């Protein structure tokens, strides 16, 4: 039972980490500031998958 609780706490911490990053990204995006470096859900993976989902303001003008 302790292993399950430990896994759930770890998953919660990873989700909170991603939530804080998302809120920071939105804050910077709407204020026109430099966007923070992308992160993935798991710490040792690349966050480059997120780049394909970002709308670029330069592309929208064309």
C-alpha positions in Angstrom: 0.0 0.0 0.0 2.9 2.4 0.7 4.3 1.8 -2.8 0.9 2.9 -4.3 0.8 6.0 -2.2 4.4 6.9 -3.1 3.6 6.4 -6.8 0.5 8.6 -6.6 2.5 11.3 -4.8 5.2 11.2 -7.4 2.6 11.5 -10.2 0.9 14.4 -8.4 4.3 16.2 -8.1 5.0 15.7 -11.8 1.5 17.0 -12.7 2.0 20.1 -10.5 5.4 20.7 -12.1 3.7 20.7 -15.5 0.8 22.9 -14.4 3.2 25.5 -13.0 5.1 25.5 -16.3 1.9 25.8 -18.3 0.7 28.8 -16.2 4.1 30.4 -16.6 4.1 29.8 -20.4 0.6 31.4 -20.7 1.6 34.4 -18.6 4.7 35.0 -20.8 2.8 34.3 -24.1 0.0 36.8 -23.4 2.4 39.5 -22.1 4.6 39.2 -25.1 7.7 38.1 -23.1 10.2 35.4 -24.0 8.6 31.9 -23.6 10.1 29.6 -21.1 12.0 26.4 -22.2 9.6 23.6 -23.0 9.4 20.7 -20.6 7.8 17.3 -20.9 5.7 15.5 -18.3 8.7 13.3 -17.4 11.9 15.2 -16.4 14.4 13.4 -18.7 12.4 13.6 -21.9 12.5 16.4 -24.5 9.9 19.0 -24.6 10.2 19.5 -28.4 6.8 17.9 -29.1 5.2 21.0 -27.8 6.8 23.2 -30.4 4.4 21.9 -33.1 1.3 23.1 -31.1 2.4 26.7 -30.7 0.7 29.3 -33.0 3.3 31.6 -34.4 2.0 35.2 -34.7 4.2 35.7 -37.8 2.5 32.8 -39.6 -1.0 34.2 -38.8 -0.4 37.5 -40.6 0.3 35.9 -43.9 
